[in-house]
């Protein structure tokens, strides 16, 4: 699958309700379940080459930036923004929203919380054709990096 690279420099963000909290180690099982539900039937269903959310979360944890990774908990996790550090670059590794909670601005809220916590350049790779992610990133000031 082809991916488009996006980059965002530090810049002001829209004011959004603060409904997020930082991620913690106890969230991993719920994050894996959320990931599998959110990606099922989408262009990103195979995740990082498999469909096992637990494997993806465990892999992400190696380079995780917990203070800049946020979730929304509504009696269970419904959205998450997971940031990693690779080399000197912060990466928006995953934006995950439960299917029942899509189109309510929750993805925007968790990503904005991550961006505020970092106040640094952030990179994201989006699978070509993942229109919702492309729209979300563009709305938050990310721009495609020319190939």
C-alpha positions, 0 to 999 in steps of 0.5 A: 500500500502506498502512503502519503507523508504529512508534516506539521510544524508547531502552530496554534490549534483550534480550541476544543473541549478537553475530554482527553486524558493521557494514556497509561500502561493499563490501557493497552488491552483496551487500545488493542480492542479499540484498534481492531474494531476501528480498523475492521473493514477499512483500508487499514484493516491489516494494521502494520501487516497483521490484524492483531491490535495487541501486536501493534500496541506492543510494537508501538510501546517500544518508541511510545511517547506516553505524555503526548499520547491521549485517549477519550474514555466514555466507560471504555476507550472510544478514541486515541492518538498514539505518538512515537519517537523515531530518531529525532522525529515525533510520529503520529503513529495511530489515530483510532476512533471506535466505529460507533463514535466516528464523526463526532470530533473525537479524533480531532480532539485526541490529535490536538491534545497530542500536538499541544503536549509536544509543541514540536514538528510531527510527522504522519503517514497515511495510507493513500485513500484513507480520506477521513485521516487525510481530512483530519490531518489537513484540518489540524494544519498538516501538509503533504510532503512532496514525494 
